[in-house]
């Protein structure tokens, strides 16, 4: 099974991701805090990391930590389409894929499917 880590504290998005992952046969571990995500990154070798840039705490710092660590994983971050400054911060931290929530929801099955094709 593929391993995806997600930093999401919004219950609606947690449920949406977990349900979509279940149908796709993908294992997702949802972390509610930046600290939990960083801790899980140290233990696991995820094929994909998903970050809600509106999560409590400092999600951009988590992104910076992930991108600077020895263990690399593709990261998809999402946010409100009007948060252009936050999107720029995420890209500056090394995230190449930052998208609006609407696109994230629309493409969720495809995004999660990438975890199956990423090498472990």
N, C-alpha and C positions, 0 to 999 in steps of 0.2 A: 504494500500500500504506500502511496505517496505521502509525504509529510509536509504539511503547510503550517506555518506559525502565523497567527494574526493578532495584531494589537488593535483591539476594538472593544470599547466599553459601552457602545450603544447596543441595547438589547435587540432592537429591530434588525440591525445589520448582522449581529451575531447569529440570530435565528435564520436569516436569509442565507448566510454563508454556510452554516452547518447543514441546512436542508439541501442546498445545491450540492455540497460536497458529498453528502450521504448518497444522493442519486448517482453521483459520478464515481463512487467508490474511492473517495479520497479522504484521508485522515487529516483533520484540521484540529489544531490545538489553539484555542482562543485564550489570549492573555489580556487581562483587564488593565494592566499597568505596564509602564515602561520597564520597571525593574523586573517584572515577571518575564517579559519578552527577552530581555538581556540574559536573564538566568537560563531560560529555555534554549536560547541560541548557543549557550556554552555547553549544554547537554546534548543537543540534537544537531543533526545536519539536515536542515530543511531544504527541500527543493524549491520552495517559494516562501516569501514573507509578504504579508499584506499589512499595511499600516493605514489606519484611519488618522489623518493628520489633524482631526478635530478631537481626538481622544484626550482625556485629562492627562495631566503630567506634561511631559515635553517630548512629544513624538518625533520631532525633528532631531532631538538629541539621540533618541534610539536609532534613528536612521543613520546619523553620523557614526554611532558606535558600530553598527552593523557593517557599514561601508569601509570602516577603517580596520576592522578585525581581520584576523587570518582566515576565518571561515566566511567565505562569500556565498551569498544566495541572491537570486534575483528578487527585487523588491518592487511591489506595486503599491503605490500610495494613492489615496483618494481624499477628496475634500469638496467643499462647495465651489461651484464654478466661479463665484465672484471673489474668491480668496487668491488673487493673483500673487500677492506678496508672499503668502505662505507656500504657494506652489514654487515660486522662485527659490525660497529657502530650501525646500526639499530637493530641488534640482542641484542647488549649490552644495548640498550635503552628499550628493552622489547618486540620487535616485533618478534613473533615466525614464521611469514610467510613472507620471503623475497625471491623474485623470479626475474629471468631475464625478461626483456620486452617481449621476444619471448614467454615465457611460460605464462606470464600474458595475452597477446593477445590471445593465443591459448585457454586458460582456462577461458576467461572472462565471458562467459555465466554461467559457473558453479560457478565461484567466486561470481557473482552477485546473483545467485540463493540461495546462503547461507543466504542472508539477509532475504529471505522469511521464512526460517526455524529457524532463531534466535528468541528467545523470546524478546518481547518489553521491 
